[in-house]
Amino acid sequence: MGENFIIPLSGLANGQTDFSWKTGKEFFESFENSEILDAELVASVIVEKSGRYVGVDCTVSGRLVVECDRCLEELVLPVDLEVKLSVKFGDVDESDENQDGEREVIFLPVDNTELDMKQIVYDYVCISLPIQRVHEDGDCNPDTLRYLEPQSASGSSEIEDENNPFAALKGLF
């Protein structure tokens, strides 16, 4: 796969450290995601360490290919998102909130020496996808769209009457 998405926290020097990973179709296939057909993404991470504080700023940009909900052809969607995390060590404390200002808080065991960003990047990319994934008006496959158009009124009622078991009841009243 080539990308490892691992940030080694134990040997990290104080200050900022940059990481960058390229990812594609194989990344989403490893999560058994069938919605994303193809991808070309770059995840850039800046880790800021100061004593016990670890802040992670991640940007993911690129493009994804999914199926259009209307015509089922390939649809290219741009991806441009930011993720801001604070890493805390120890058990989740009920008094701690899941937010640290603008940052989401991630709790790791005290003895954990690495932060695996795979699941985080995957989750945020999937959340960034629009609910309705359709081409711009006029860009959908016209051959498919003709099946979605309502049938003309002439002749369609005869076909419906043949297939409808309740058609004999029409003349009852």
N, C-alpha and C positions, 0 to 999 in steps of 0.2 A: 504494500500500500504506500510506503514511502513516508507518510506523515505519522508522527508519533503523538503530537499534542501534549507532551509531558513537560511540565515546568518543575525542575529540581529545586525544591524549596530549601533543602538542607545546605547546599553549597552556594546559595545565592548571596552575593555581596550586597551591602547596603547601597542604596541608590536605585537607579533605573537600569533595567535589563530588557532588551528587546528580543522577541521571538517572532518568527513568521513561518506559516505553513500554507502550502497549496493543497487543495483537496478537490476531488472530482467525484465521478459517478461511484467509484469503488467505496468511498467513504459512506455514502448513503446505503449502498448495498450491504455493507457490514452491519447496519442497523436493521436490515430487512425492510427498508422503506420502499414501497412500490410506487408511491406517488411521484417521487422525484426521478425522472428518467435520465437526466444528465446534469452535470454541474461543473462549473469552473469558478472556484472560490479561492480567495486569499484571506487567511485569518492572521491579522497582525496583533501582537500582544505586547503591551508595555507593563512590566511588573515593577512596582515600586516597593522597596523593602526599607523599613526604618525600625530597627529594634525588633519588636514582636509584631509590628504592623506590616501586613502584606496587602497591597492594593493591586488589582489586576484590571487594566483597561484593554478591552479587546474590540477590534473593529473587524467586521467580516464584509467583504465586498466581492462582487462578481455577478454571475448569472446562474439561473437554474432553468431547467427545462421540465415542464409538467404537461399533463394533458389538459386541453381546453375543455371546460365543463359543457360547452355547447356543441362543438363539432368533433371532439376527441382527437384533434390534430395536436401536434406539438406546439407549446406556447412557451416562449422565452420570457422569464421574469427577472428583472434586476434585483439584486440583493445589496443593501447598504445599511448595516446596522451597527450599533454600538452596545457593548455590554460592559458595565462597571461593577466590579465585585470587590468585597472585602473578605479576606480569609482570616478566620478566627480558629484558634486551636482549643480543643477541649470538647466537652459535651454541650449539647444545645441547652442553653439556660432559658427557662420560660420568661424571665424578665427581659432578656435580650429580644429585640425586635428582629424581623427578617430584613429590615432596611437600616442602613447606616447612612443617613442623608440620602443621596442619590444612588447609593450603592446597595446591591443585594449582598447579604451576608451568607457566606458558606462556612460551615463548621467542619473541621477536619480533626481526626484523632491527634492527640498530642505527639505520638510517635510517628506520624505520617511525614514522609520526607519528600513527597511528590504531589503535584496537583495535576490531575488528568483533565484536560480541557475538552476531550472528545465529546462527552455527553452534553456539556454546556453549550458548545458550538452547535451541535446537532439540534438541541432543544430550541435555542434562540432562532436558528434558521427556519425551523418548522413553524415556530410561532409567528415569524415575520411573513409567512405566506398569506396572501389574501384568502378570505373565505370563499369567495366566488372567483374562479380563475377562468376568465374568458378573453378572447381576442378583442381588439378594438372593433367597433362597428364596421362591417364590410371586410374584415380580414379573415373571417371564418371560412371554412371550406364550403363553397356554394352547393356542391353535390350533396353534402350532408344536410345543409340547411333546408333544402327543398323537402326533405322528409319531416321537418319540424313545422312547416307551414300548414295551416288548416286547409282541409280539402274543400273544394268548391261545393256549393250546395246542390248542383245538378248531379244526379246519379249517386250521390253518397247516401241518401236515405234508403234507396233500394238495397244497397249492399248492407247497410245497418239492419234493415228489416229481415234479411235472410239470415244474418248471424245472431239476431236477437231472439231469444226464446219467448220473450214477452210481446213480440210484435203482433200476435193474434189477439191480444187483449186491447189493442188500440181502438177497434171498432165497437167495443163492449158498451160504451156509454154514448 
